[in-house]
């Protein structure tokens, strides 16, 4: 006898009063046991029977609909049967679970019951009447629990709530903007709301039953160490943390993440945890922009005075703590006022941006470029000797001398440059900048377009 592998479940399903379903779900792999069980089930009662040969498909059905009863066949239990029973039990908030076994023994039955099954039946000794009796008894117990819980909910509500439609839990979860991922005790996904599907770019069917670490990768920062989302908290709700979520396409997205355990009293028969992921990409972008604006010069895009001074201070601390040597290059443009006077300030702005582009192309990635204001620039060369810094300064001087704007009417511009060591004996940021300014002034007195090394 061939089994139905697909049955339309949107029309014609008998439902008892009060929204209690009468369809049964039977999950088992093809084989003789399944054939025999299918015959018994179809002869045992009036329930609408839906059969599937796949545990993942059965999990998808359980996640999407409510069943009066779930039956697990012997084929499903051949491997990892304890995990399978536990997973199905966790997915079914209302439905009893009956396991159909080839042979029934105390040794085999006890672990199945401990894993969450309501009953175990031996296929060989079953008759349609006995199976009908077992199914009806289990369904009746499940329906009593449904009715009792619904009655308590309605009693606790106001009289106005009687006229208000009661939305199922899934609709409520899907209405939440944050991604919610629910896992069982083995950290396998048992539910994910619509926001979770959108964020992770996975359907609920694709994700169900998979370990959480296979679905979600979180790091402490954009390029940091991975964080296990379920270690954010133990048995108590976790404080929300800013982490970075890696998506299937490889992109990273900042998110506020928290976890909390499922309450045994609120979720009878279930144990596990919930991971909440709140996408903060837009907020993070705005914060990054605010941070960038606070530390960068709006005209040239290099560091502003406050940020370059902060970095010089950090370099001084490193020099003292680890006996390191850094260097600082300070320069002021010669002839910049003539550019503004003859060609206008927009031309002067273009010249400053062109100089900035040249500096970025010339220096190392670890070096810092700052604009103190006007036509004054500071370059912090970390882990650079004074001799190497002088070579860099000479190169910059030659490059600035050759700069011309696109209209070729730019007056000749050069740079008076000073080089200052940043080392263990350096005093503080203000002292270093004063020495740099003094040496730059000496370069101008020498005729401009030259490099002066500070004596400190």
C-alpha positions as CSV (number, residue, x, y, z in Angstrom):
1,X,0.0,0.0,0.0
2,X,1.5,3.3,-1.0
3,X,1.5,6.1,1.6
4,X,0.5,9.7,1.0
5,X,3.6,11.8,1.0
6,X,1.9,15.1,0.5
7,X,-1.7,16.0,1.6
8,X,-3.2,19.5,1.3
9,X,-3.8,20.7,4.8
10,X,-5.5,24.0,4.0
11,X,-9.0,22.7,3.3
12,X,-11.3,20.1,4.8
13,X,-9.4,19.3,8.1
14,X,-11.9,18.3,10.9
15,X,-11.5,20.6,13.9
16,X,-13.3,20.2,17.2
17,X,-15.1,23.0,18.9
18,X,-12.8,25.6,20.6
19,X,-10.2,25.4,17.9
20,X,-8.9,21.9,18.9
21,X,-7.4,20.1,15.9
22,X,-8.1,16.5,15.0
23,X,-5.3,15.8,12.5
24,X,-2.5,13.4,13.5
25,X,1.1,13.6,12.3
26,X,2.9,10.4,11.7
27,X,6.7,10.6,11.1
28,X,8.6,7.5,10.0
29,X,11.0,6.3,7.3
30,X,9.8,3.9,4.6
31,X,9.8,0.2,5.6
32,X,7.7,-2.7,6.7
33,X,7.1,-1.2,10.2
34,X,5.8,2.0,8.6
35,X,3.6,0.1,6.2
36,X,2.0,-1.9,9.1
37,X,1.6,1.2,11.3
38,X,0.0,3.1,8.4
39,X,-2.6,0.4,7.9
40,X,-3.4,0.4,11.6
41,X,-3.6,4.2,11.8
42,X,-5.9,4.5,8.8
43,X,-8.2,1.8,10.3
44,X,-8.2,3.1,13.8
45,X,-10.4,6.2,13.8
46,X,-11.8,9.3,12.3
47,X,-8.7,11.5,12.6
48,X,-7.2,13.1,9.6
49,X,-3.8,11.5,9.1
50,X,-0.8,13.3,7.7
51,X,2.3,11.2,7.1
52,X,5.9,12.2,6.3
53,X,9.0,10.1,5.9
54,X,11.4,12.9,6.9
55,X,12.2,14.2,10.4
56,X,13.1,17.7,9.1
57,X,9.9,17.8,7.2
58,X,8.0,16.7,10.3
59,X,9.8,19.4,12.4
60,X,8.7,22.0,9.8
61,X,5.1,20.9,10.1
62,X,5.2,20.9,13.9
63,X,6.6,24.4,13.8
64,X,3.9,25.7,11.5
65,X,0.7,23.9,12.7
66,X,-1.0,22.3,15.7
67,X,-1.7,18.6,15.8
68,X,-3.9,16.5,18.1
69,X,-1.2,13.9,18.3
70,X,2.3,13.1,17.0
71,X,3.4,9.5,16.3
72,X,7.0,8.6,15.8
73,X,7.8,5.4,14.0
74,X,10.6,2.9,14.6
75,X,12.5,4.0,11.5
76,X,13.0,7.5,12.8
77,X,14.3,6.2,16.1
78,X,17.0,3.9,14.7
79,X,19.7,6.5,15.2
80,X,19.8,9.2,17.8
81,X,16.3,8.2,18.9
82,X,16.6,10.0,22.3
83,X,17.5,13.3,20.6
84,X,14.7,12.9,18.0
85,X,12.1,12.2,20.7
86,X,13.4,15.2,22.8
87,X,13.4,17.5,19.8
88,X,9.8,16.6,18.8
89,X,8.6,16.9,22.3
90,X,10.2,20.3,22.6
91,X,8.5,21.4,19.4
92,X,5.0,20.3,20.5
93,X,3.6,22.7,23.1
94,X,0.2,20.9,23.2
95,X,0.3,17.6,21.4
96,X,0.9,14.2,23.1
97,X,3.7,12.1,21.5
98,X,3.3,8.3,21.0
99,X,6.2,6.2,19.9
100,X,5.6,3.1,17.8
101,X,8.3,0.5,18.4
102,X,9.0,-2.8,16.7
103,X,9.4,-4.5,20.1
104,X,8.4,-3.1,23.4
105,X,10.5,-3.7,26.5
106,X,11.2,-2.0,29.8
107,X,14.7,-1.3,28.8
108,X,13.7,0.3,25.5
109,X,10.5,2.1,26.8
110,X,11.9,3.9,29.9
111,X,14.5,6.1,28.0
112,X,11.8,7.0,25.4
113,X,9.4,8.1,28.1
114,X,12.2,10.0,29.9
115,X,13.0,11.8,26.6
116,X,9.4,13.2,26.5
117,X,7.1,10.6,24.9
118,X,3.7,10.1,26.5
119,X,3.4,6.4,25.5
120,X,5.1,3.5,23.7
121,X,3.2,0.9,21.7
122,X,4.5,-2.3,20.1
123,X,3.5,-2.6,16.5
124,X,3.5,-6.4,16.4
125,X,0.8,-6.6,19.1
126,X,-1.4,-3.7,18.0
127,X,-4.9,-4.0,16.6
128,X,-6.9,-1.1,15.2
129,X,-9.1,-1.1,18.3
130,X,-6.2,-0.9,20.7
131,X,-4.5,1.8,18.7
132,X,-7.8,3.7,18.5
133,X,-8.2,3.5,22.3
134,X,-4.6,4.7,22.9
135,X,-4.9,7.6,20.5
136,X,-8.2,8.8,21.9
137,X,-6.9,8.6,25.4
138,X,-3.8,10.6,24.6
139,X,-5.7,13.1,22.6
140,X,-8.3,13.5,25.3
141,X,-5.6,14.3,27.9
142,X,-4.0,16.8,25.5
143,X,-7.3,18.5,24.8
144,X,-8.0,18.8,28.5
145,X,-4.7,20.6,28.9
146,X,-5.5,22.9,26.0
147,X,-9.0,23.7,27.3
148,X,-7.7,24.2,30.8
149,X,-4.9,26.6,29.7
150,X,-7.3,28.5,27.4
151,X,-9.8,28.9,30.2
152,X,-7.2,30.2,32.6
153,X,-6.1,32.7,30.0
154,X,-9.6,33.9,29.3
155,X,-10.4,34.1,33.0
156,X,-7.4,36.2,33.7
157,X,-8.4,38.7,30.9
158,X,-10.9,41.4,31.1
159,X,-14.5,41.0,29.8
160,X,-13.6,43.1,26.8
161,X,-11.1,40.5,25.7
162,X,-13.9,38.1,24.9
163,X,-14.6,40.1,21.8
164,X,-10.9,40.3,20.9
165,X,-9.5,37.6,18.6
166,X,-6.8,35.5,20.4
167,X,-3.7,35.4,18.1
168,X,-1.6,32.3,18.2
169,X,1.9,32.5,19.7
170,X,3.5,32.3,16.3
171,X,1.7,35.4,15.1
172,X,2.8,37.3,18.1
173,X,6.4,36.3,17.7
174,X,6.3,37.1,14.0
175,X,5.0,40.6,14.8
176,X,8.2,41.3,16.9
177,X,10.8,43.3,15.0
178,X,13.8,41.6,16.7
179,X,15.0,38.2,15.6
180,X,14.0,35.5,18.1
181,X,15.8,32.1,18.0
182,X,14.6,29.4,20.4
183,X,16.8,26.3,21.0
184,X,16.3,23.2,23.0
185,X,18.6,21.7,25.6
186,X,21.0,20.4,22.9
187,X,21.1,24.0,21.4
188,X,19.2,23.0,18.3
189,X,16.8,25.5,16.8
190,X,13.2,24.7,17.5
191,X,11.7,28.0,16.5
192,X,12.6,31.2,14.6
193,X,10.3,34.1,14.0
194,X,9.9,36.0,10.7
195,X,12.4,38.6,11.7
196,X,14.9,35.9,12.3
197,X,14.4,34.4,8.8
198,X,14.9,37.9,7.3
199,X,18.1,38.6,9.3
200,X,19.7,35.3,8.9
201,X,18.6,34.9,5.2
202,X,17.3,31.4,6.0
203,X,13.8,30.0,6.0
204,X,12.4,28.4,9.2
205,X,12.4,25.0,7.4
206,X,16.1,25.3,6.5
207,X,17.0,26.2,10.0
208,X,14.9,23.9,12.2
209,X,16.9,21.2,14.0
210,X,20.3,22.7,13.2
211,X,22.8,23.6,16.0
212,X,22.7,27.3,16.8
213,X,26.4,27.7,16.2
214,X,25.9,26.6,12.6
215,X,23.3,29.3,12.0
216,X,24.7,32.3,14.0
217,X,28.3,33.6,14.1
218,X,28.9,36.4,16.6
219,X,32.1,38.2,17.3
220,X,33.1,40.7,19.9
221,X,33.9,43.4,17.3
222,X,34.0,43.6,13.5
223,X,37.1,41.4,13.3
224,X,37.2,40.0,16.8
225,X,37.1,36.6,18.5
226,X,33.9,34.5,18.1
227,X,31.4,34.6,20.9
228,X,29.1,31.7,21.7
229,X,25.7,33.4,21.9
230,X,24.5,30.9,24.5
231,X,27.3,31.7,26.9
232,X,26.1,35.2,27.2
233,X,24.1,34.0,30.2
234,X,23.7,31.0,32.4
235,X,20.3,30.4,34.0
236,X,19.5,34.1,34.2
237,X,18.7,36.6,31.4
238,X,21.8,38.2,30.0
239,X,22.5,41.9,29.8
240,X,22.3,43.0,26.2
241,X,25.7,43.1,24.5
242,X,26.8,44.8,21.3
243,X,28.2,42.0,19.1
244,X,28.7,41.6,15.4
245,X,26.7,39.1,13.4
246,X,28.2,37.4,10.4
247,X,25.6,36.8,7.7
248,X,25.6,33.9,5.2
249,X,26.8,36.4,2.5
250,X,29.9,37.1,4.6
251,X,28.9,40.6,5.6
252,X,28.9,41.7,9.3
253,X,26.1,43.5,11.0
254,X,26.2,45.1,14.5
255,X,23.5,43.8,16.9
256,X,22.4,44.0,20.5
257,X,22.2,40.4,21.7
258,X,20.8,38.8,24.8
259,X,19.7,35.3,25.9
260,X,17.4,34.0,28.6
261,X,16.2,30.5,29.6
262,X,12.7,29.2,28.9
263,X,10.6,29.2,32.0
264,X,9.5,25.6,32.8
265,X,6.3,27.0,34.3
266,X,5.4,29.0,31.3
267,X,6.5,26.3,28.8
268,X,5.6,22.9,30.3
269,X,7.7,20.0,28.9
270,X,10.2,22.4,27.3
271,X,13.7,23.4,28.2
272,X,16.0,25.6,26.3
273,X,16.9,29.2,25.7
274,X,16.0,32.1,23.6
275,X,18.4,34.3,21.7
276,X,17.2,37.8,20.9
277,X,19.1,39.7,18.1
278,X,18.3,43.4,17.7
279,X,19.8,44.7,14.5
280,X,21.4,48.1,15.3
281,X,23.0,48.7,11.9
282,X,21.4,52.1,11.3
283,X,22.2,53.3,14.8
284,X,25.7,52.0,14.6
285,X,26.2,53.8,11.3
286,X,25.0,57.1,12.8
287,X,27.3,56.6,15.8
288,X,30.2,55.8,13.6
289,X,29.5,59.0,11.6
290,X,29.3,61.0,14.7
291,X,32.6,59.6,16.0
292,X,34.2,60.2,12.6
293,X,33.0,63.8,12.5
294,X,34.3,64.4,16.0
295,X,37.8,63.2,15.1
296,X,38.3,64.3,11.5
297,X,38.8,67.5,9.6
298,X,35.7,68.2,7.5
299,X,37.7,69.7,4.6
300,X,40.5,67.2,4.1
301,X,39.2,64.1,5.9
302,X,42.4,63.7,7.9
303,X,42.5,63.8,11.7
304,X,41.6,67.0,13.4
305,X,43.7,68.7,16.2
306,X,42.0,66.9,19.1
307,X,42.5,63.4,17.6
308,X,46.0,63.9,16.4
309,X,47.0,65.2,19.8
310,X,45.4,62.2,21.4
311,X,47.4,59.9,19.2
312,X,50.6,61.7,20.0
313,X,49.8,61.3,23.7
314,X,49.4,57.6,23.2
315,X,52.7,57.3,21.3
316,X,54.4,59.1,24.1
317,X,53.0,56.6,26.6
318,X,54.2,53.7,24.5
319,X,57.6,55.2,24.1
320,X,58.0,55.6,27.9
321,X,56.6,52.1,28.7
322,X,58.5,50.2,26.1
323,X,61.5,52.4,25.3
324,X,60.3,53.0,21.8
325,X,61.1,55.7,19.3
326,X,58.6,57.5,17.1
327,X,58.9,60.7,15.0
328,X,56.7,63.7,14.3
329,X,56.7,65.8,11.1
330,X,55.3,69.3,11.3
331,X,54.9,71.6,8.3
332,X,53.4,74.9,7.3
333,X,52.9,75.8,3.6
334,X,54.8,78.6,2.1
335,X,52.8,80.8,-0.3
336,X,49.4,79.5,0.6
337,X,48.1,83.0,1.3
338,X,48.9,84.0,-2.2
339,X,46.8,81.1,-3.5
340,X,43.8,82.3,-1.6
341,X,44.3,85.9,-2.5
342,X,44.8,85.3,-6.3
343,X,42.6,82.3,-6.9
344,X,40.1,82.4,-4.1
345,X,39.5,80.2,-1.1
346,X,37.9,77.4,-3.1
347,X,41.2,77.0,-4.9
348,X,43.0,77.0,-1.6
349,X,40.7,74.3,-0.4
350,X,41.4,72.2,-3.5
351,X,45.1,72.6,-2.9
352,X,44.8,71.4,0.7
353,X,42.8,68.4,-0.4
354,X,45.5,67.6,-3.1
355,X,48.2,67.8,-0.5
356,X,46.2,65.4,1.7
357,X,45.8,62.9,-1.1
358,X,49.6,63.1,-1.8
359,X,50.3,62.4,1.9
360,X,48.0,59.5,2.1
361,X,49.7,58.0,-1.0
362,X,53.2,58.5,0.5
363,X,52.9,57.5,4.1
364,X,52.5,54.0,5.7
365,X,49.1,52.8,6.7
366,X,50.0,53.0,10.4
367,X,51.0,56.6,10.2
368,X,48.6,59.4,11.3
369,X,48.0,62.6,9.4
370,X,46.4,65.6,11.2
371,X,45.5,69.1,10.2
372,X,46.0,71.6,13.1
373,X,44.2,74.3,11.2
374,X,44.7,76.6,8.2
375,X,47.7,75.2,6.3
376,X,49.4,73.5,9.3
377,X,49.8,69.7,9.2
378,X,51.2,67.1,11.6
379,X,52.4,63.6,10.7
380,X,52.9,61.0,13.4
381,X,55.3,58.3,12.2
382,X,55.1,55.5,14.8
383,X,58.1,53.2,15.2
384,X,60.1,55.4,12.9
385,X,63.7,56.7,13.7
386,X,64.5,60.3,13.3
387,X,66.8,59.5,10.4
388,X,64.0,57.7,8.5
389,X,61.6,60.6,9.3
390,X,64.1,63.1,7.8
391,X,64.0,61.1,4.5
392,X,60.2,61.1,4.5
393,X,60.2,64.9,5.2
394,X,62.5,65.5,2.2
395,X,60.3,63.5,0.0
396,X,57.2,65.4,1.1
397,X,59.0,68.7,0.5
398,X,59.8,67.7,-3.1
399,X,56.2,66.5,-3.7
400,X,54.6,69.7,-2.4
401,X,56.9,71.9,-4.5
402,X,55.6,70.1,-7.6
403,X,51.9,70.4,-6.9
404,X,49.8,72.4,-9.4
405,X,46.0,72.6,-9.6
406,X,44.2,71.7,-12.8
407,X,44.1,75.4,-14.0
408,X,47.9,75.6,-13.8
409,X,47.7,79.1,-12.4
410,X,48.6,78.1,-8.9
411,X,51.4,80.3,-7.4
412,X,54.5,78.4,-6.4
413,X,53.8,76.6,-3.1
414,X,56.4,74.9,-0.8
415,X,56.6,73.7,2.8
416,X,58.7,74.6,5.8
417,X,59.1,71.3,7.6
418,X,60.3,70.3,11.1
419,X,61.1,66.8,12.4
420,X,60.8,66.1,16.1
421,X,61.6,62.8,17.9
422,X,58.9,61.3,20.1
423,X,60.8,59.2,22.7
424,X,61.2,58.3,26.3
425,X,62.6,61.7,27.4
426,X,59.8,63.7,25.6
427,X,57.8,65.7,28.0
428,X,54.2,65.9,26.9
429,X,52.1,66.6,23.8
430,X,52.1,70.4,24.2
431,X,55.9,70.4,24.6
432,X,56.4,68.2,21.5
433,X,54.2,70.5,19.4
434,X,55.9,73.7,20.7
435,X,59.3,72.2,19.7
436,X,57.9,71.3,16.3
437,X,56.5,74.8,15.8
438,X,59.8,76.4,16.9
439,X,61.8,74.2,14.4
440,X,59.3,75.0,11.6
441,X,59.8,78.7,12.3
442,X,63.5,78.2,12.1
443,X,63.0,76.5,8.7
444,X,61.1,79.6,7.4
445,X,63.9,81.9,8.7
446,X,66.4,79.8,6.8
447,X,64.6,80.7,3.5
448,X,61.6,78.3,3.6
449,X,61.2,75.1,1.5
450,X,63.6,73.2,3.8
451,X,63.6,70.7,6.7
452,X,64.7,71.6,10.2
453,X,65.3,68.9,12.9
454,X,64.4,69.9,16.4
455,X,67.2,69.9,18.9
456,X,65.3,68.0,21.7
